[in-house]
Structures are given as C-alpha cells and as structure tokens.
Amino acid sequence: MEGELVENGKYEPLFESRIAKGRLLYRLFSASIFVGIVCVWIYRVIHIPEAGEYGRRMGWMGMYGAELWFGVYWIFTQAQRWRPVFRQPFRQTLLKRYGKALPRVDVFVCTADPATEPPLMVVNTILSAMAYDYPPEKLSVYLSDDAGSELTFYALMEASNFSKHWIPYCKKFNIEPRSPAAYFSSTPDVSSGRDFSHVKMLYQDMENRIENACQLGRIPKDEYHKHTGFSKWDSSSSRKNHAAILQIVIDGREEEAKDSEGQSLPTLVYMAREKRPNYFHNFKAGALNALIRVSSEISNAPIILTIDCDMYSNDSGSVQDALCFFMDEEKSHNIGYVQYPQSFHNITKNDLYGGCLRVIYHVEFHGLDGYGGPWYIGTGCFHRREALCGREFSKAARNELNSDPPRRTHKNLNEVEESLLELVSCTYEENTKWGYEIGMKYGCLVEDVLTGLSILCNGWRSVYFSPARNAFLGVTGTILDQILVQQKRWSEGDLQTLFSKFSPVRHGLGKFNIGLILSYLPYSLWPPNCFPVLYYSIVPSLYLLKGVPLFPQVSSLWFLPFAYIVVATLAYSCAEFLWTDGTLLGWWNEQRMWLYRTTSAYLFAFLDTMLKLVGCSNSSTFIISPKVSDEDVCVRYEQEMMEFGSDSPMFTILSSVAMLNLFCFVGTVKKMVTQRFVFEYVGLQIVLCGVLVLINLPIYNAMFFRKDKGRMPTTVTYKAILVALSACTCFTFM
C-alpha cells in the first residue's frame, strides 16, 4: 500500500521543477541581437550592387541568402533558451512513502558486434545495472546480443557468477561507481576498513578468462559442459545468420538465485534474436522491440530503462530518482519517459572533438524540458512501458505502476525459454503493428528520436533530469572520422523526422507547444546549415583575393550591426560554455568541430536524405562506432592531437576549404605589403579569412608537419591543394 501523501497536513511532492533565473536579462540581450540581425538584412537590401557589377552582385545576393538563413535559424535556437527548467527529485520522500511497494524495473542493454563492443565492456555495464540500489526481486536485466556471439554469452555467464560476490560487496560498502572496471581503475577508498582485495582478485580472474577467450576467438572447451546454453550454437552460426537464442541466466524468482550472502539476485536474461540474410532486422530498434516482447512474458515491469552497452551506471540511486518523476500523485500522470544526459568518462580536458555536447545537454535540453518534450536520445532513458508500447495517454487512466507480474504457463525453465523463441523469430513482426504503432519506430536512422516524438504525439510528455553526479558514463569517439560519421547519421536522421509521420512541424501542430516545435527545428535543420556555412567559408575569401568588398566599410555605421552580432554572440557562446564547466580552449575546440561537422558531415547527410526522398537511394546503414582504439591513437587523443589518417571524402572537403582560405589569406597579406591594400574596405573579410585559417591549424599541421599515423593522407593533401589552387586561379581570372 502506498504511504500517506501528506505529513502534518501538507502534501509532499516527489519532485520539484524550477524555472531558471535571469530570463528577463537574457530576453533583452536576445532582442538586441535580433535588432542587429534585422539591420544586417536591411543593409543587404538597400546596398545591392548595380547590375553592371555582375560578379559582385551575385556574391552579394549569396551573402544575403546565407544571412537570412542564419538569422531565421538563430530565432529557432532562442526557443531552447526562453524557458529552461531544472528538476530535483526527492529520493527519500519516495522511499518513505512507498517503502517496499516500489514497481518492478526492466533494464535493456543492446550489443551488436563483439569486435567493436568488447564483451568485457558489455558485462561491466550489465554488472553496474544489476548492482542498482533497488530491491533485486523487482529488478531484471536483459542483454540483446544481435551478433549471437557465444563469446558475449560466455562473458555474461562469467559475469553472472561474479555478480554473486560483486553485488553484496557494493551494497555492503555503498560504493560508487558499480561498474567493476571503473571502480578498480580508480583508487578505492579504504578508510572505512573495506577489504576489496578478494573481490578484485575475482574480477581480475574473470577479466583474464574473458579476454583470453576473445583473443582466441572461442571459449574454452571445458566451459561447454557447464551450461546447457552453449549447445544453442553450431558451426554455421554467424553474426548475420543465426537462430534465435534465449537464456534466463539468473531467474530471480527461484530459491537458488542467491548471492554469496544469501540475498536474492536480480533476474538476468540473454537474448539473441533470429537473424537471416533475407530478412531485414531493423537494427537496434528491432532488438529493443524483441526485448519488449520477451520481457513482457518474464517480468513485465511497468518501467523500462534503455542504455547502451558502453554506458555503465555511475549512480546506484538513479532508478529511485527516475521513479520520483513517474510516481508523484499530482504531477506524474502524463509523464511517458525520463531522459538523462549522455556523459563520457574518456573526454579530454578540453574536449578535443566536442563529444560531450556540453551546451546541448546542460543548456538546450533544459529549454526543451520547459515545453514538456526533451528528445529520447536512445540511452539513459526510463520509459513507462505502456507509453513505449504505443498506448495513448488518457486522463481517465490511473497512475498505476504496480501491475502483477506475468503468470508463467511453464514451470520448467527450459520450457519457458523455448516458448518465447517465437517472439524473437524473423517472421514474428510480419503483418503486425510492431515498429509502426507499437514499440520502437522503424524507418529512421535515429529511431530513438522518432520513438520519442511518437510518444509525445500520443499525449504524453517527457522530463529531462541532469543530476549533479552523472547517472551514466560511456565512451565517446577518439578519431575524427568516427565523430563525423556519427554526426552524419544523427543529422540525417533528425532531418528525416521532418518528413516522417511524427514530424514535429506537420504532426506536432495542435499537439505540441509552439515553443517545443521551434526548439526541435534547430536539430532537424542541422544538415541544410551546410550550404550557408560553406558559402561563408569560401566566397568572402575568394572575393577578398580580388579585393572586392562584400561587407560595409569599417568606418561606416552599417559596420556596427555586423560587429555587434559577431562579438556579442561569440561572447555569449563562450560564457555559456564556461558556465557549463567547460574551458576556454574547449570552447575553441567546439567552434572548430561545429565548422567541421557542418561543412562535411551535414553536407553528406543532406545529400543522402534528398536522394532517399526522390527514390535514388534506399540505403539505411547503421554504423556501430568502435568502442576501442589502438594504443597510439589513445596516446595522441590524450595529448589532444586530432586524428585524421584516412582518405575520407569528408577530409577532402575540410582540407580543400582550409587550403583555399590559406591561399586567399596569404595572397591578401602579400597585397597589403606590396600594393598598399586598404584594410578599410575589406576589413571584415580579412578577419573572417584569418579566423578560418586559425581554426584550421590542426589540418595544416596534419597535412605538412606531422609524421605519425594520424597525419592527413598524402592523397588527400594533393587533392586539397589542387582543388584550392584551381578555385583561386579560376576566380581570379573571372
């Protein structure tokens, strides 16, 4: 029974929401920027060059088009900062009110390739979830292994044995974090008298066995007889072609499922859905839908946590915090999911690649929360099962999270497993609503975002919670190519949402707050940004080479709005970044990465999306980012040296633009020295070109000075020089 809702005549909420202070001051600043933008637009209109200056007129109109886009896009970004909300759950109030009547929770972890997602890393995430500070009889952890790898299953079996010692150790000494690898890689606090040598030795033994098996590419022969589950694999099984496998490794309902101190263990389930070459499997979305079906027959928890296999739990109380948002009797009825931010443990001091998305998670998502709809980002998210399964919100429905577990029709564990294999077969979803009206949504590269939108379209709202201690910690890319490929997938998927059934513009009108629609647009419109940014990165520099001005003179009053917008927005951007605990060099790296991903990844994302819309491409590749890197790459990453080292077409674009600006800047400096080139007329163009040269210093270094394997490939360097020289030469003689 739930506890009393009031104490001393006063209702105690389970969480509070606080609107950020200083909104009036920011809105005044925002208004001043808007005035500056309008002045720039007016200047472009009333100073259009004469028809006789055809070349300058064309460049001028292109600048006007780019600045129109930048201005409108900036307006969309303001919605994200107009009403930021910060949440605070009251964990102790939840425990006092509900005690042992807390709902069951299912944890879903997905892996797809033991080569790029090492089994040892996967089981550390599993162990951190099993060790949550939560009643074990109400906690179930599911691993979906899309590769159907017996190495991953072997690692899970090893982890299940180790959990019998690890979980009681965690709870006895209340340690954090509860990923063994993360805990032992730090310096454990022994001031409390805890002896961790025994459990560390057990972990190292498990680690050695798993890593030895992975190096050999097979499990030891004597292990095959220790568990009947190994008999499910045969010589014909492969990553893309294998039968369905389902193993309840630990059945929390059985008496023998006890840890070393006689306490119950959480349920642990391994699932490898059937995969055949002639059946499309819908990647991670398909795996999560299979987990939804299987879990509904085993534990049927009303709350589901989805996390990536590299995102270990860093706070054992995260489940209780999330439940505060689902179980408040007055404010929780329509909350469909609670999203935590992504955080990473391998970020360098100055965040070389901008991988932690600091401003997005610490500023913009709070703004989305102010309108009741932050994205579902695919990991670190607690879902209400009924919302995830496609049920529409109804005001008449009760906020009930304590439904009875499913009644098993089979007593024998093997019979239970066999009876559920049909749910994970290739043909189960044929002629059903799975992936379209039920569960994770198909047909988009960012199936998580599309699923979140569908939940909001069904009348639910979402909550964003960024705790002081990171709830989850993962691994971000250490190679520039990986980062850009991932950005391409994200931006392409976000653009696809604009044309989807659950488009925030088309389907959200009338269902979403207008502020929420405007807040979503900056992400959905990432790819089209490539064209104005490329134009601004190339055309002013080429006109500078010819001495043709595209901006007002420095002494003109029209120079002021340009200068104000540039200085004010950059100053605010820097202050915002520093406020989120970033560094000055980290902010500079963020500006560089914004330029790199916009001019390369977003360009390819836009082109691919348009080709798909007109039916010229039907590719739907889902690339798994490697979670391990070579030792040399790691060393250079820690030294904050950008990693190039591949002949990616994205690098060709970046290098060509960088070289073009270098040639233009050097040519301009030469003219200033030899021909008394007047700064007055092209001052802004010189500054813009100079900043682009400065921001591209890592590319020049990689092209001409570095000798390590992370340098720019020679072929890319030659292509870039040829393209840049050709562009400068052709434009000069036009």
C-alpha positions as a printed Julia matrix, in Angstrom:
734×3 Matrix{Float64}:
  0.0     0.0     0.0
  1.29    3.47   -0.76
  2.11    5.64    2.19
  0.46    8.79    3.33
  0.55   11.6     0.79
  0.53   14.32    3.43
  2.51   14.94    6.54
  1.37   17.49    9.11
 -1.42   18.47    6.75
  0.96   19.33    3.89
  1.36   17.39    0.66
  4.93   16.27   -0.04
  5.81   16.23   -3.74
  8.24   13.66   -5.1
  9.98   16.21   -7.3
 10.11   19.93   -7.9
 10.58   21.95  -11.08
 12.42   25.25  -11.05
 12.43   27.76  -13.92
 15.87   29.29  -14.46
 16.57   32.79  -13.2
 17.81   35.66  -15.35
 15.34   35.05  -18.18
 14.41   38.73  -18.48
 18.04   39.75  -18.84
 18.6    37.11  -21.49
 15.49   38.13  -23.41
 16.72   41.73  -23.53
 20.06   40.52  -24.86
 18.26   38.31  -27.38
 16.15   41.27  -28.51
 19.28   43.33  -29.12
 20.75   40.57  -31.28
 17.51   40.39  -33.24
 17.66   44.14  -33.91
 21.22   43.66  -35.19
 20.1    40.83  -37.49
 17.31   42.96  -38.95
 19.8    45.78  -39.56
 22.06   43.37  -41.47
 19.11   42.26  -43.6
 18.19   45.89  -44.3
 21.77   46.73  -45.23
 21.89   43.89  -47.74
 18.64   45.03  -49.38
 19.41   48.74  -49.72
 23.03   48.27  -50.82
 22.6    45.7   -53.58
 25.33   46.41  -56.18
 24.43   47.83  -59.54
 23.58   45.48  -62.39
 26.87   46.39  -64.06
 28.81   44.83  -61.15
 27.51   41.39  -62.06
 30.2    39.4   -60.26
 29.89   41.37  -57.03
 26.1    41.38  -57.3
 25.99   37.58  -57.44
 28.27   37.25  -54.43
 26.25   39.88  -52.58
 22.96   38.06  -53.12
 24.51   34.81  -51.96
 25.66   36.55  -48.76
 22.15   37.91  -48.27
 20.67   34.42  -48.65
 23.16   32.97  -46.16
 22.49   35.73  -43.63
 18.74   35.28  -43.99
 19.17   31.62  -43.13
 21.49   32.34  -40.19
 19.02   34.86  -38.8
 15.98   32.59  -39.04
 17.97   29.65  -37.64
 19.13   31.8   -34.73
 15.5    32.66  -33.95
 14.71   28.94  -33.68
 17.59   28.42  -31.25
 16.21   31.08  -28.91
 13.2    28.93  -28.07
 15.62   26.46  -26.45
 16.78   29.21  -24.08
 13.5    31.0   -23.47
 12.16   28.86  -20.62
 14.76   26.42  -19.21
 13.53   24.15  -16.41
 15.6    22.3   -13.82
 14.28   19.27  -11.94
 15.02   17.93   -8.48
 13.67   14.54   -7.31
 13.23   13.7    -3.62
 14.53   10.18   -3.28
 14.0     9.91    0.46
 10.37   11.03    0.18
  9.78    8.29   -2.4
 11.24    5.62   -0.13
  9.34    6.89    2.9
  6.05    6.97    1.02
  6.27    3.68   -0.87
  8.73    1.59    1.11
  8.66   -1.91   -0.36
  5.8    -1.11   -2.74
  8.1     0.17   -5.47
  7.36   -1.01   -9.02
  9.43   -3.52  -10.98
 12.04   -2.18  -13.38
 13.46   -3.83  -16.51
 16.85   -2.78  -17.84
 17.55   -3.26  -21.57
 21.15   -3.37  -22.84
 21.93   -3.88  -26.53
 25.13   -5.01  -28.21
 25.69   -5.92  -31.85
 29.33   -6.77  -32.51
 31.91   -8.24  -30.08
 34.73   -6.81  -32.21
 33.68   -3.15  -31.82
 31.86   -3.61  -28.48
 34.11   -5.88  -26.39
 32.22   -8.41  -24.23
 34.15   -7.3   -21.13
 32.86   -3.76  -21.56
 29.32   -5.08  -22.09
 29.29   -7.15  -18.9
 30.66   -4.25  -16.86
 27.58   -2.31  -17.92
 25.41   -5.32  -17.03
 27.02   -5.67  -13.59
 26.57   -1.96  -12.86
 22.84   -2.32  -13.63
 22.46   -5.48  -11.56
 24.02   -3.66   -8.6
 21.46   -0.83   -8.51
 20.34    0.19   -5.04
 16.96   -1.38   -5.65
 15.11   -4.49   -4.42
 16.68   -7.3    -6.5
 13.41   -9.23   -6.76
 11.99   -6.21   -8.64
 14.95   -5.71  -10.96
 15.51   -7.58  -14.24
 18.41   -7.02  -16.65
 18.16   -8.08  -20.3
 21.02   -8.26  -22.78
 20.23   -8.29  -26.5
 23.16   -9.67  -28.49
 22.42   -9.05  -32.16
 25.67  -10.76  -33.16
 24.55  -14.0   -31.48
 28.11  -14.36  -30.19
 28.96  -17.21  -27.86
 31.84  -15.04  -26.63
 29.35  -12.48  -25.34
 27.21  -15.24  -23.82
 30.32  -16.72  -22.18
 31.2   -13.29  -20.76
 27.65  -12.97  -19.41
 27.89  -16.36  -17.74
 31.16  -15.31  -16.1
 29.56  -12.05  -15.0
 26.57  -13.87  -13.51
 28.92  -15.87  -11.28
 30.94  -12.82  -10.33
 27.75  -10.88   -9.51
 27.19  -13.18   -6.54
 30.19  -11.53   -4.89
 30.11   -8.1    -6.52
 26.53   -7.11   -5.66
 26.78   -7.78   -1.9
 30.15   -6.0    -1.84
 28.62   -2.93   -3.5
 25.67   -2.81   -1.15
 27.64   -3.57    1.99
 30.06   -0.69    1.47
 27.77    1.52   -0.65
 30.45    2.01   -3.29
 30.26    4.14   -6.44
 30.53    3.55   -9.33
 29.26   -0.03   -9.53
 30.98   -0.95  -12.76
 33.89   -3.13  -11.57
 36.24   -1.86  -14.28
 35.52    1.78  -13.42
 35.72    1.12   -9.68
 39.02   -0.75   -9.72
 40.61    1.62  -12.24
 40.15    4.4    -9.69
 41.64    4.37   -6.21
 39.04    2.76   -3.94
 38.56    4.44   -0.58
 39.77    2.01    2.09
 39.25    4.4     5.02
 36.1     2.53    6.02
 38.09   -0.64    6.53
 36.7    -2.44    3.5
 38.86   -5.17    2.03
 38.45   -5.18   -1.72
 41.43   -7.42   -2.5
 39.33  -10.61   -2.64
 36.61   -9.22   -4.9
 39.27   -7.52   -7.07
 41.06  -10.84   -7.49
 37.78  -12.46   -8.53
 37.22   -9.7   -11.06
 40.73   -9.99  -12.49
 40.28  -13.76  -12.87
 37.01  -13.18  -14.72
 38.62  -10.46  -16.83
 41.5   -12.73  -17.81
 39.2   -15.59  -18.81
 37.0   -13.32  -20.94
 39.91  -11.57  -22.65
 41.72  -14.85  -23.33
 38.59  -16.26  -24.95
 38.19  -13.12  -27.08
 41.82  -13.28  -28.22
 41.43  -16.94  -29.18
 38.08  -16.27  -30.83
 36.46  -19.18  -28.99
 35.55  -20.26  -25.47
 37.45  -22.98  -23.58
 36.21  -26.48  -24.36
 35.6   -27.35  -20.71
 33.11  -24.46  -20.45
 30.66  -26.06  -22.89
 29.56  -28.56  -20.27
 28.97  -26.02  -17.51
 25.8   -24.58  -19.02
 23.28  -26.04  -21.43
 23.03  -22.69  -23.17
 26.24  -23.3   -25.12
 24.51  -26.11  -27.01
 22.42  -23.47  -28.85
 25.38  -22.53  -31.03
 26.54  -24.56  -34.0
 29.28  -24.24  -36.6
 27.01  -22.44  -39.09
 26.15  -19.57  -36.73
 27.48  -16.16  -37.71
 26.85  -12.53  -36.79
 24.32  -12.05  -39.59
 22.91  -15.56  -39.77
 21.93  -17.41  -36.6
 18.96  -18.99  -34.89
 17.08  -17.37  -32.02
 18.63  -17.95  -28.61
 17.03  -17.11  -25.28
 18.57  -17.98  -21.93
 17.36  -16.98  -18.48
 20.81  -16.95  -16.89
 19.55  -15.98  -13.42
 15.91  -16.48  -12.55
 15.28  -14.09   -9.68
 12.12  -15.97   -8.75
 13.97  -19.19   -7.96
 15.25  -20.0    -4.49
 18.76  -20.85   -5.72
 19.21  -17.37   -7.23
 21.16  -16.09   -4.22
 24.36  -14.12   -3.8
 27.26  -15.08   -1.53
 25.41  -13.68    1.49
 22.13  -15.43    0.8
 20.29  -12.44   -0.66
 18.22  -12.56   -3.83
 19.79  -11.71   -7.18
 18.16   -9.74   -9.99
 16.85  -11.67  -12.98
 19.36  -11.83  -15.83
 18.36  -12.76  -19.39
 20.39  -13.25  -22.58
 18.63  -12.84  -25.91
 19.9   -13.19  -29.48
 17.01  -12.72  -31.87
 16.98  -14.78  -35.04
 18.81  -13.16  -37.95
 18.74  -14.37  -41.56
 20.25  -12.68  -44.64
 16.9   -12.41  -46.44
 15.13  -10.66  -43.52
 15.66   -7.01  -42.59
 16.24   -6.79  -38.86
 15.76   -3.01  -38.2
 18.96   -2.69  -36.2
 18.73   -1.51  -32.57
 15.03   -0.64  -32.84
 14.25   -4.23  -33.8
 16.34   -5.54  -30.92
 14.55   -3.33  -28.39
 11.16   -4.4   -29.7
 12.15   -8.03  -29.26
 13.23   -7.23  -25.69
  9.87   -5.55  -25.02
  8.04   -8.72  -26.08
 10.3   -11.12  -24.19
 10.35   -9.05  -21.01
  6.56   -8.79  -21.01
  6.42  -12.57  -20.58
  9.18  -12.83  -17.97
  8.99   -9.76  -15.71
  6.6    -7.28  -17.37
  7.95   -4.33  -15.39
  5.94   -1.12  -15.86
  9.21    0.87  -16.1
 11.9     0.14  -18.71
 15.41    1.58  -18.74
 17.28    1.52  -22.05
 21.07    2.01  -22.0
 23.84    1.44  -24.5
 26.28   -1.36  -23.79
 29.1     1.14  -23.13
 27.05    3.36  -20.77
 27.61    1.89  -17.34
 25.6     3.05  -14.35
 27.53    5.66  -12.4
 24.93    6.28   -9.68
 23.2     3.39   -7.96
 20.27    5.6    -6.95
 19.3     6.64  -10.48
 16.31    4.27  -10.54
 14.83    5.85   -7.44
 15.37    9.34   -8.84
 13.59    8.41  -12.07
 10.67    6.86  -10.19
 10.08   10.16   -8.4
  9.01   11.59  -11.76
  6.71    8.65  -12.52
  5.07    8.26   -9.1
  4.12   11.74   -7.93
  0.38   11.5    -7.4
 -0.36   15.01   -8.69
  2.21   15.68  -11.45
  3.23   12.32  -12.93
  0.16   11.0   -14.73
  1.21   12.04  -18.21
  4.99   11.56  -17.98
  5.95    8.99  -20.61
  9.73    8.91  -20.19
 12.55   10.46  -18.17
 15.7    11.25  -20.13
 19.15   11.56  -18.54
 22.05   13.23  -20.39
 24.82   11.28  -22.09
 28.16   11.69  -20.33
 31.55   10.18  -21.1
 34.49    9.14  -18.98
 37.12    9.46  -21.72
 36.62   13.14  -22.57
 39.91   15.07  -22.68
 40.37   18.17  -20.54
 39.5    20.49  -23.41
 37.07   18.09  -25.15
 39.05   17.83  -28.38
 36.11   16.73  -30.56
 33.26   18.4   -28.67
 32.0    14.9   -27.96
 30.22   15.58  -24.69
 27.77   18.01  -26.4
 28.08   20.19  -23.34
 25.78   23.05  -24.35
 23.11   20.71  -25.74
 22.85   18.67  -22.54
 23.44   21.44  -19.99
 21.5    24.25  -21.64
 19.32   23.34  -24.59
 17.68   20.18  -23.22
 16.58   22.11  -20.14
 14.91   24.51  -22.55
 13.1    21.62  -24.26
 12.02   20.41  -20.84
 10.41   23.78  -20.24
  7.95   22.89  -23.01
  7.48   19.29  -21.81
  9.3    17.4   -24.54
 13.05   16.69  -24.49
 14.25   14.16  -27.09
 14.59   10.47  -26.37
 18.28   10.02  -27.25
 18.39    6.22  -27.16
 20.27    5.65  -23.92
 19.93    6.61  -20.26
 16.15    6.83  -20.58
 13.45    5.42  -18.27
 10.2     4.64  -20.1
  6.7     3.92  -18.95
  6.08    0.58  -20.7
  2.57    1.47  -21.81
  3.84    4.69  -23.44
  6.67    2.87  -25.2
  4.22    0.27  -26.48
  2.13    2.92  -28.23
 -0.7     3.49  -25.81
 -2.24    6.96  -25.92
 -2.37    8.97  -22.72
 -5.77    9.16  -21.14
 -6.68   11.48  -18.29
 -9.05    8.83  -17.03
 -6.22    6.3   -16.6
 -4.74    5.87  -13.15
 -1.06    6.44  -12.45
 -0.6     2.73  -11.68
  2.88    1.18  -11.78
  2.35   -1.87   -9.62
  0.76   -4.35  -12.03
  1.1    -8.05  -11.3
  3.93   -9.98  -12.97
  3.02  -12.31  -15.85
  1.83  -15.77  -14.92
  4.1   -18.39  -16.39
  2.39  -21.29  -18.03
  5.57  -23.43  -17.84
  7.3   -24.36  -14.62
 10.43  -25.73  -16.25
 12.94  -23.03  -17.17
 13.84  -24.7   -20.47
 10.18  -24.82  -21.43
  9.8   -21.12  -20.64
 12.78  -20.29  -22.85
 11.55  -22.46  -25.73
  8.06  -20.98  -25.54
  9.47  -17.46  -26.0
 11.65  -18.15  -29.04
  8.79  -17.38  -31.39
  8.74  -13.79  -30.08
 12.27  -13.21  -31.39
 11.97  -15.0   -34.72
 12.48  -13.24  -38.06
  8.86  -13.61  -39.08
  7.1   -12.64  -35.84
  6.57   -8.98  -36.77
  5.21   -9.67  -40.25
  1.71   -8.21  -40.7
  1.79   -6.66  -37.23
  1.96   -3.09  -35.93
  5.38   -3.58  -34.33
  7.75   -0.81  -35.34
  4.93    1.39  -36.64
  2.33    1.77  -33.91
  3.84   -0.43  -31.19
  7.29   -0.15  -29.65
 10.36    1.47  -31.17
  9.66    3.05  -34.54
 11.28    1.86  -37.77
 12.3     3.71  -40.91
 14.62    6.35  -39.47
 18.33    6.46  -38.68
 17.5     7.99  -35.3
 14.79    5.56  -34.31
 15.05    6.74  -30.7
 14.18   10.34  -31.61
 11.3     9.19  -33.79
 10.02    6.95  -30.99
 10.15    9.85  -28.53
  8.19   12.03  -30.94
  5.55    9.33  -31.34
  5.17    9.1   -27.55
  4.68   12.86  -27.31
  2.19   12.74  -30.19
  0.18   10.22  -28.14
 -0.39   12.84  -25.46
  2.46   12.01  -23.08
  5.16   14.43  -22.05
  8.78   13.82  -21.18
 11.12   15.02  -18.45
 14.82   15.82  -18.57
 16.9    15.3   -15.45
 20.59   16.18  -15.23
 21.83   15.2   -11.75
 24.94   16.56  -10.05
 26.53   13.12  -10.28
 26.42   11.65  -13.78
 23.92    8.81  -13.84
 25.63    7.04  -16.76
 29.12    7.2   -18.22
 30.09    5.93  -21.65
 32.8     6.08  -24.29
 33.0     8.76  -26.96
 34.9     8.52  -30.24
 38.64    9.21  -30.3
 39.03    9.53  -34.08
 37.72   12.48  -36.11
 36.39   10.23  -38.86
 34.27    8.3   -36.32
 32.88   11.54  -34.91
 31.94   12.9   -38.34
 30.31    9.64  -39.45
 28.26    9.58  -36.26
 27.29   13.22  -36.76
 26.22   12.4   -40.31
 23.9     9.65  -39.06
 22.42   11.82  -36.31
 21.83   14.83  -38.54
 20.48   12.73  -41.4
 18.07   11.02  -39.03
 16.97   14.31  -37.48
 16.23   15.72  -40.94
 14.25   12.56  -41.76
 11.97   13.28  -38.79
 10.76   16.42  -40.56
  9.3    14.24  -43.3
  8.1    11.44  -41.05
  4.67   10.53  -39.76
  5.58   12.09  -36.42
  7.11   15.3   -37.8
  7.28   17.96  -35.06
  6.04   20.52  -37.59
  3.37   18.62  -39.51
  2.1    16.24  -36.83
  3.09   18.35  -33.82
  0.95   21.36  -34.7
 -2.02   21.36  -32.38
 -0.42   18.71  -30.16
  2.88   20.35  -29.16
  3.53   23.71  -27.6
  4.72   26.07  -30.35
  7.88   26.66  -28.32
  8.61   22.94  -28.42
  8.22   22.81  -32.2
 10.61   25.76  -32.58
 13.03   24.06  -30.17
 13.12   20.88  -32.24
 13.76   22.69  -35.53
 17.45   23.58  -34.95
 18.3    19.86  -34.66
 16.15   18.85  -37.61
 17.71   21.59  -39.73
 21.33   20.76  -38.96
 22.02   19.4   -42.5
 20.76   22.45  -44.51
 23.18   24.57  -42.46
 25.98   23.19  -44.62
 25.23   25.44  -47.59
 25.29   28.9   -45.93
 28.29   27.88  -43.82
 30.19   26.6   -46.86
 29.28   29.78  -48.73
 30.52   31.98  -45.87
 33.7    29.87  -45.63
 34.55   30.13  -49.33
 33.03   33.08  -51.19
 34.15   36.04  -48.97
 37.72   34.71  -49.09
 37.67   34.4   -52.89
 36.3    37.93  -53.27
 38.96   39.09  -50.82
 41.61   37.7   -53.13
 40.28   40.01  -55.86
 39.87   42.94  -53.47
 36.07   43.04  -53.87
 34.25   44.02  -50.64
 31.14   42.13  -49.52
 30.76   43.85  -46.13
 30.41   47.52  -45.15
 33.48   49.68  -44.66
 34.95   49.7   -41.18
 34.22   53.45  -40.84
 30.56   53.02  -41.87
 27.71   52.95  -39.35
 26.48   49.79  -41.08
 29.63   48.11  -39.81
 28.26   48.29  -36.24
 25.44   45.67  -36.51
 27.85   43.19  -38.13
 30.46   43.79  -35.44
 27.9    43.66  -32.62
 26.35   40.38  -33.77
 29.74   38.71  -34.15
 31.22   39.94  -30.86
 28.05   39.55  -28.77
 27.11   36.07  -29.99
 30.65   34.74  -29.65
 31.0    36.28  -26.18
 27.69   34.79  -25.08
 28.58   31.42  -26.59
 31.88   31.43  -24.71
 30.21   32.46  -21.43
 27.56   29.76  -21.86
 30.26   27.14  -22.46
 32.3    28.25  -19.45
 29.14   28.25  -17.3
 28.71   24.54  -18.1
 32.19   23.88  -16.59
 33.97   23.98  -19.92
 37.37   25.55  -20.61
 38.31   28.39  -22.93
 40.27   26.03  -25.17
 37.35   23.62  -25.01
 35.09   26.35  -26.36
 37.51   26.99  -29.21
 37.56   23.25  -29.99
 33.76   23.31  -30.01
 33.76   26.14  -32.58
 36.17   24.16  -34.75
 34.09   21.0   -34.55
 30.94   22.96  -35.38
 32.62   24.17  -38.56
 33.98   20.72  -39.44
 30.76   18.79  -38.97
 28.66   21.47  -40.67
 30.8    21.64  -43.81
 31.33   17.88  -44.16
 29.02   15.55  -42.21
 25.93   17.74  -42.62
 26.58   18.12  -46.35
 26.6    14.35  -46.91
 23.61   13.95  -44.59
 21.59   16.46  -46.6
 22.51   14.92  -49.95
 21.7    11.38  -48.77
 18.35   12.48  -47.36
 17.35   14.24  -50.57
 18.38   11.22  -52.66
 16.23    8.98  -50.48
 13.26   11.31  -50.77
 13.37   11.17  -54.58
 13.91    7.42  -54.58
 17.51    7.44  -55.83
 18.85    5.79  -52.69
 17.38    3.33  -50.25
 20.42    2.77  -48.07
 19.78    2.59  -44.35
 23.18    1.73  -42.99
 23.53    1.8   -39.23
 27.24    2.06  -38.4
 28.37    0.92  -34.96
 31.0     3.25  -33.53
 34.02    1.25  -32.28
 34.41    1.44  -28.5
 38.13    0.55  -28.59
 41.1     2.26  -30.25
 44.73    1.46  -30.96
 47.2     2.39  -28.24
 48.9     5.01  -30.45
 45.52    6.6   -31.21
 44.71    6.77  -27.49
 48.05    8.43  -26.74
 47.51   11.09  -29.39
 43.93   11.58  -28.21
 45.1    12.16  -24.63
 47.6    14.68  -26.0
 44.66   16.34  -27.78
 46.01   15.77  -31.28
 43.34   15.41  -33.93
 43.28   12.04  -35.65
 42.96   12.11  -39.42
 44.75    9.14  -41.02
 42.08    8.11  -43.55
 41.16    9.23  -47.05
 37.58   10.04  -46.09
 35.8    12.34  -48.59
 34.88   14.47  -45.59
 38.57   15.16  -45.03
 38.95   16.15  -48.68
 36.26   18.81  -48.24
 37.71   20.1   -44.97
 41.25   20.22  -46.36
 40.17   21.93  -49.59
 38.31   24.69  -47.73
 41.24   25.09  -45.34
 43.77   25.4   -48.17
 41.55   27.81  -50.1
 41.41   30.15  -47.1
 45.16   29.82  -46.57
 45.9    30.79  -50.17
 43.47   33.71  -50.02
 44.86   34.96  -46.71
 48.49   34.72  -47.85
 47.61   36.44  -51.14
 45.84   39.23  -49.28
 48.74   39.78  -46.88
 51.1    39.96  -49.86
 48.91   42.62  -51.49
 48.75   44.6   -48.25
 52.55   44.66  -48.14
 53.34   45.24  -51.83
 50.31   47.14  -53.14
 49.12   49.06  -50.04
 45.93   47.03  -49.97
 43.36   49.09  -48.0
 42.03   47.38  -44.84
 39.18   49.9   -44.65
 37.15   48.29  -47.42
 37.67   44.57  -46.75
 38.39   44.54  -43.02
 35.66   42.08  -42.11
 36.66   39.73  -44.93
 40.28   39.75  -43.75
 39.19   38.97  -40.2
 36.84   36.2   -41.38
 39.51   34.63  -43.59
 42.11   34.92  -40.82
 39.85   33.25  -38.26
 39.19   30.39  -40.7
 42.95   29.96  -41.17
 43.46   29.99  -37.4
 40.69   27.47  -36.75
 42.17   25.13  -39.39
 45.66   24.99  -37.88
 45.26   21.28  -36.93
 44.57   20.49  -40.61
 47.67   22.36  -41.82
 49.72   20.6   -39.17
 48.33   17.21  -40.24
 48.96   17.97  -43.91
 52.52   19.33  -43.78
 54.26   18.72  -40.46
 53.08   15.58  -38.68
 54.82   12.25  -39.31
 52.67    9.93  -37.17
 49.89    7.7   -38.47
 47.3    10.31  -37.55
 48.57   12.74  -40.21
 46.5    13.64  -43.25
 46.97   11.09  -46.08
 49.15   12.38  -48.92
 46.41   11.75  -51.48
 44.0    13.97  -49.56
 46.64   16.69  -49.28
 47.31   16.67  -53.03
 43.6    16.74  -53.85
 43.0    19.64  -51.46
 45.87   21.72  -52.88
 44.73   21.05  -56.44
 41.09   21.97  -55.71
 42.01   25.13  -53.77
 44.53   26.33  -56.36
 42.08   25.7   -59.18
 39.3    27.61  -57.41
 41.53   30.58  -56.62
 43.01   30.7   -60.12
 39.67   30.42  -61.91
 38.01   33.03  -59.69
 40.9    35.49  -60.04
 40.67   35.49  -63.83
 36.88   35.62  -63.99
